Amino acid sequence: MQDTIYQSIEIYTDGSCHTQLCVGAWASIILQNENVINLSGVLENTTHNRMELLAVIKALEFVIEKINQSNLKITVVSDSQYVVGLLNRRYKFILSDYKTKAGNDIRNKDLVLIFFNFTSNLNIDFVKIKAHQKPTAEINYNIEVDKLCRSLVRNNLKNKGFSF
């Protein structure tokens, strides 16, 4: 029996949101061989959890569109317990038809459905990492996506006349 050789990709994701002004940003860094691919975006009328989830979705969208998935092993590194814990709640969501006990749709249902669709069709492991780590001599991509998200939110708000 021959072992399958997998091409591996690491994806670091983060999301940030100014909770009072509901302006958020997401960022993903995809490491493929020697390539470092940065993705990011800013949205209004959003939440922190939506940005965390969108960072993963946008990275997986990129992988699906741009990278051959045959024998591809993806590792997603996130500091979001919400994102990493979603897979454990998948069966419960399906049984409840994505409804809360009160009969309302679960929060972020639209993104959760996309997330589950992507994670069902790709070979993915999720790794929960501690947030806001101290810088080290090596590049810490978790710190990099965190800095990028917070910078995008600050710059967006400064451009609208808010000061910090």
C-alpha positions as a Markdown table, in Angstrom:
| # | Residue | x | y | z |
|---|---|---|---|---|
| 1 | Met | 0.0 | 0.0 | 0.0 |
| 2 | Gln | 1.4 | 3.4 | -1.0 |
| 3 | Asp | 1.1 | 6.4 | 1.2 |
| 4 | Thr | -0.6 | 9.4 | -0.3 |
| 5 | Ile | 1.6 | 12.5 | -0.5 |
| 6 | Tyr | -0.2 | 15.6 | 0.5 |
| 7 | Gln | 0.5 | 19.2 | -0.5 |
| 8 | Ser | 0.1 | 21.2 | 2.7 |
| 9 | Ile | -1.2 | 24.8 | 3.1 |
| 10 | Glu | -1.3 | 26.7 | 6.3 |
| 11 | Ile | -3.9 | 29.5 | 6.7 |
| 12 | Tyr | -3.7 | 32.1 | 9.6 |
| 13 | Thr | -6.9 | 34.0 | 10.1 |
| 14 | Asp | -8.2 | 36.8 | 12.4 |
| 15 | Gly | -11.1 | 39.2 | 12.6 |
| 16 | Ser | -11.6 | 42.4 | 14.5 |
| 17 | Cys | -14.5 | 44.8 | 15.1 |
| 18 | His | -15.0 | 48.2 | 16.8 |
| 19 | Thr | -18.0 | 47.1 | 18.8 |
| 20 | Gln | -19.6 | 50.5 | 19.3 |
| 21 | Leu | -19.3 | 51.6 | 15.6 |
| 22 | Cys | -19.8 | 48.1 | 14.2 |
| 23 | Val | -16.9 | 48.5 | 11.7 |
| 24 | Gly | -14.9 | 45.3 | 11.3 |
| 25 | Ala | -12.0 | 43.8 | 9.3 |
| 26 | Trp | -10.8 | 40.3 | 8.5 |
| 27 | Ala | -7.4 | 39.1 | 7.4 |
| 28 | Ser | -6.0 | 35.8 | 6.2 |
| 29 | Ile | -2.4 | 34.8 | 5.4 |
| 30 | Ile | -2.1 | 31.7 | 3.3 |
| 31 | Leu | 1.3 | 29.9 | 3.2 |
| 32 | Gln | 1.8 | 27.7 | 0.2 |
| 33 | Asn | 5.3 | 26.4 | -0.4 |
| 34 | Glu | 7.3 | 29.6 | -0.6 |
| 35 | Asn | 4.3 | 31.8 | -1.4 |
| 36 | Val | 2.7 | 34.1 | 1.2 |
| 37 | Ile | -0.7 | 35.3 | 0.2 |
| 38 | Asn | -2.4 | 38.1 | 2.1 |
| 39 | Leu | -6.2 | 38.6 | 1.9 |
| 40 | Ser | -8.2 | 41.2 | 3.9 |
| 41 | Gly | -11.3 | 43.3 | 3.9 |
| 42 | Val | -13.3 | 45.8 | 5.8 |
| 43 | Leu | -17.1 | 45.8 | 6.4 |
| 44 | Glu | -19.6 | 48.0 | 8.2 |
| 45 | Asn | -22.6 | 46.9 | 10.3 |
| 46 | Thr | -20.8 | 43.8 | 11.4 |
| 47 | Thr | -19.6 | 41.9 | 14.5 |
| 48 | His | -16.4 | 40.4 | 15.7 |
| 49 | Asn | -17.6 | 36.8 | 15.1 |
| 50 | Arg | -18.7 | 37.5 | 11.6 |
| 51 | Met | -15.2 | 38.9 | 10.8 |
| 52 | Glu | -13.5 | 35.9 | 12.4 |
| 53 | Leu | -15.7 | 33.6 | 10.3 |
| 54 | Leu | -15.3 | 35.6 | 7.1 |
| 55 | Ala | -11.5 | 35.5 | 7.4 |
| 56 | Val | -11.7 | 31.7 | 7.2 |
| 57 | Ile | -14.3 | 31.7 | 4.4 |
| 58 | Lys | -12.4 | 34.1 | 2.2 |
| 59 | Ala | -9.2 | 32.1 | 2.6 |
| 60 | Leu | -11.0 | 28.8 | 1.7 |
| 61 | Glu | -12.7 | 30.6 | -1.2 |
| 62 | Phe | -9.3 | 31.6 | -2.5 |
| 63 | Val | -7.9 | 28.0 | -2.1 |
| 64 | Ile | -10.9 | 26.6 | -4.0 |
| 65 | Glu | -10.6 | 29.1 | -6.8 |
| 66 | Lys | -6.8 | 29.2 | -7.2 |
| 67 | Ile | -5.3 | 26.0 | -5.9 |
| 68 | Asn | -5.7 | 22.4 | -7.0 |
| 69 | Gln | -7.3 | 20.6 | -4.1 |
| 70 | Ser | -6.4 | 17.0 | -5.0 |
| 71 | Asn | -4.2 | 15.7 | -2.2 |
| 72 | Leu | -4.3 | 19.0 | -0.5 |
| 73 | Lys | -4.1 | 19.2 | 3.3 |
| 74 | Ile | -5.2 | 22.5 | 4.8 |
| 75 | Thr | -4.4 | 23.6 | 8.4 |
| 76 | Val | -6.4 | 26.7 | 9.5 |
| 77 | Val | -4.8 | 28.4 | 12.6 |
| 78 | Ser | -7.2 | 30.7 | 14.4 |
| 79 | Asp | -7.4 | 32.4 | 17.8 |
| 80 | Ser | -11.3 | 32.3 | 17.6 |
| 81 | Gln | -12.9 | 29.7 | 19.8 |
| 82 | Tyr | -16.2 | 30.6 | 18.0 |
| 83 | Val | -14.7 | 29.5 | 14.6 |
| 84 | Val | -12.8 | 26.5 | 15.8 |
| 85 | Gly | -15.8 | 25.3 | 17.9 |
| 86 | Leu | -18.3 | 25.5 | 15.0 |
| 87 | Leu | -17.4 | 22.1 | 13.7 |
| 88 | Asn | -18.3 | 20.5 | 17.0 |
| 89 | Arg | -21.8 | 22.1 | 16.9 |
| 90 | Arg | -22.5 | 21.2 | 13.3 |
| 91 | Tyr | -24.7 | 18.1 | 14.1 |
| 92 | Lys | -26.7 | 20.1 | 16.6 |
| 93 | Phe | -27.3 | 22.9 | 14.1 |
| 94 | Ile | -28.5 | 20.4 | 11.4 |
| 95 | Leu | -30.9 | 18.8 | 13.9 |
| 96 | Ser | -32.3 | 22.2 | 14.9 |
| 97 | Asp | -32.5 | 23.4 | 11.2 |
| 98 | Tyr | -30.1 | 26.2 | 12.3 |
| 99 | Lys | -32.6 | 27.6 | 14.7 |
| 100 | Thr | -32.3 | 28.6 | 18.4 |
| 101 | Lys | -34.5 | 27.2 | 21.1 |
| 102 | Ala | -36.7 | 30.3 | 20.6 |
| 103 | Gly | -37.2 | 29.4 | 16.9 |
| 104 | Asn | -35.0 | 32.2 | 15.5 |
| 105 | Asp | -32.1 | 31.6 | 13.0 |
| 106 | Ile | -28.8 | 31.1 | 14.7 |
| 107 | Arg | -26.4 | 34.1 | 14.6 |
| 108 | Asn | -24.4 | 34.3 | 11.4 |
| 109 | Lys | -26.4 | 31.5 | 9.7 |
| 110 | Asp | -25.5 | 32.7 | 6.2 |
| 111 | Leu | -21.8 | 32.4 | 7.0 |
| 112 | Val | -22.1 | 29.2 | 9.0 |
| 113 | Leu | -23.7 | 27.5 | 6.1 |
| 114 | Ile | -20.9 | 28.6 | 3.7 |
| 115 | Phe | -18.3 | 27.5 | 6.3 |
| 116 | Phe | -19.9 | 24.1 | 6.7 |
| 117 | Asn | -20.1 | 23.6 | 2.9 |
| 118 | Phe | -16.3 | 24.4 | 2.5 |
| 119 | Thr | -15.3 | 22.3 | 5.5 |
| 120 | Ser | -17.2 | 19.3 | 4.2 |
| 121 | Asn | -15.5 | 19.3 | 0.8 |
| 122 | Leu | -11.9 | 20.0 | 1.9 |
| 123 | Asn | -9.3 | 18.2 | 3.9 |
| 124 | Ile | -9.0 | 20.7 | 6.8 |
| 125 | Asp | -7.6 | 20.6 | 10.3 |
| 126 | Phe | -8.3 | 23.5 | 12.7 |
| 127 | Val | -5.8 | 24.6 | 15.3 |
| 128 | Lys | -6.8 | 26.9 | 18.1 |
| 129 | Ile | -4.0 | 29.3 | 19.0 |
| 130 | Lys | -3.7 | 31.7 | 21.9 |
| 131 | Ala | -4.6 | 35.3 | 21.0 |
| 132 | His | -2.4 | 38.3 | 21.3 |
| 133 | Gln | 0.9 | 36.5 | 21.7 |
| 134 | Lys | 4.2 | 38.3 | 22.3 |
| 135 | Pro | 6.4 | 38.8 | 19.3 |
| 136 | Thr | 9.3 | 36.4 | 18.8 |
| 137 | Ala | 12.4 | 36.3 | 16.5 |
| 138 | Glu | 10.4 | 34.1 | 14.0 |
| 139 | Ile | 7.5 | 35.5 | 12.0 |
| 140 | Asn | 4.3 | 34.8 | 13.9 |
| 141 | Tyr | 1.6 | 34.9 | 11.3 |
| 142 | Asn | -1.1 | 35.0 | 14.0 |
| 143 | Ile | 0.3 | 38.2 | 15.2 |
| 144 | Glu | 0.5 | 39.5 | 11.7 |
| 145 | Val | -3.2 | 38.9 | 10.8 |
| 146 | Asp | -4.1 | 40.4 | 14.2 |
| 147 | Lys | -2.1 | 43.6 | 13.5 |
| 148 | Leu | -3.5 | 43.8 | 10.0 |
| 149 | Cys | -7.2 | 43.5 | 11.1 |
| 150 | Arg | -6.8 | 46.1 | 13.9 |
| 151 | Ser | -5.0 | 48.5 | 11.5 |
| 152 | Leu | -7.7 | 48.2 | 8.8 |
| 153 | Val | -10.4 | 49.0 | 11.4 |
| 154 | Arg | -8.4 | 52.0 | 12.8 |
| 155 | Asn | -7.6 | 53.4 | 9.3 |
| 156 | Asn | -11.2 | 53.0 | 8.2 |
| 157 | Leu | -12.5 | 54.9 | 11.2 |
| 158 | Lys | -9.8 | 57.6 | 10.9 |
| 159 | Asn | -10.8 | 58.1 | 7.2 |
| 160 | Lys | -14.4 | 58.8 | 8.5 |
| 161 | Gly | -13.1 | 61.4 | 11.0 |
| 162 | Phe | -12.9 | 59.4 | 14.2 |
| 163 | Ser | -9.8 | 59.9 | 16.3 |
| 164 | Phe | -8.1 | 57.6 | 18.7 |
